[in-house]
Amino acid sequence: MTALRTGAFAKGHGTGNDFVLIADPAGSTPLTADRVRELADRRFGIGGDGVIRAVRAGLTGDGALDDAPAGTWAMDYWNADGSLSEMCGNGVRVFVRFLLEEGLVTLEDGAAIDVSTRAGLKRVVRRGELLSVDLGRFELGGDRLVAAHGLDVARPGLDVATGNPHVVVALASAEELEALQLHAAPALDPVAASGANVEFVVPGAIADGVGAIRMRVHERGSGETLSCGTGAVAAAVATRHWSGDAADRWIVDVPGGRLEVEVDERGHAWLTGPAEIVFHATGSDAQASALDEAGAGDAERISPVL
């Protein structure tokens, strides 16, 4: 693929969790909530579960992102509703793929790059065509009751922190999972002060030290998405906890594809999966800037990657 110009746009996804990406190395074009909502709109904008700006740490204007070594790339991530987010497990992999295709970084197979997020530095390792991110230590919390459309009664959910707040709910069958209607946010009791992503999981068999899970998710600020990277980790570590730590490697099937979660000897959770750029802007920087201001696509400026 032809490398994108600085200031241009791309659209990428990780197992269907999709993002608008903007290259802004010098930090000259800060995002705003209104701009994010326009860009993420699926009918009047480009469309995505979130918007990511690639900027050098120290130039973002955000203390959490700028608190990183000089030269580090910072992932300025916003949810589709214009709210800020600490982290995104699929997003950070797509972010690195974007940097690679922009020609802003190089990464040999097995090599690593550190990315600044609002949840701290995250290390991403290239594993062939896949990318793995070390999400660090996770934290298991207390229980909540979770009510959702399609569930007959509220179910217990386990709080899990993986850089973002999550509540994981175990269901009894694939039929229960499919019956869920996640057009509205599940209700939490007690309410999560800062909101939470809610994962509904159906645990499967554990064989040869590898567990299997099916999952759907409602993400705060985005609604139901085809995938959630930090949510897949939360689902895996919650199921691992319920199983008595019976496995350290988990295959998580989401509507958008398959992710792998592994807990290493340090207790760090690694998320591995695909990350793709599916189209890119082909106009001039001025045109890209105009698209930025408009927050809407133009068929003459955007071409699919074939």
QUIWOKA-V536872 format. One line per field, one symbol per residue. phi: phi as a letter, one per 40 degrees, with the letter a starting at -180 (. if undefined). psi: psi as a letter, one per 30 degrees, with the letter a starting at -180 (. if undefined). Layout:
# QUIWOKA-V536872
phi: ???
psi: ???
This chain:
# QUIWOKA-V536872
phi: .ccccdgcbabbabfgcbacbbcadcgcbccbccccccccccbbbcgicabbbcacdgbcgbdccccaddgccbbcbbcccgccbcaaccccccdcccccccgcabacdgcbbcbcbcbhcbcbbcbgccbbbccgcbbcbcbbcbbachccbcbcbbcbbbhbcbbbbcbcacccccccbbcbcdcbbcccdbgacbbbbbcbcbbfgbbbabababccgbgcbcaacccccdcccccdcccgfcabbbcbcbdcibbbbbbcccgccbbbacabcbaacbccdccccccdccgacbccbbbccb
psi: kkklkkflllklljhfjlkkkkkiefhfiklleeeeeeefkfefaeklflkkkjlkkfgfgjeeefilkkfkkkjjkklfgglkkeljeeeeeeeeeeeeffgflkjlkfllkkkklfgakkkkkkibflkkkjgaklkkballkkklkfkelklkkkkkkhelklkkkklfleeeeffkjgflkkkkjlkkeglkkkkkkjkalkkhgklkkkklkjkkffaklfljefeeeeeefeeeefghhflfkkkjklfgbklkkkjaffgkkkkkllkkkfllkfaleeeeeeeeeegllkfffkklk.
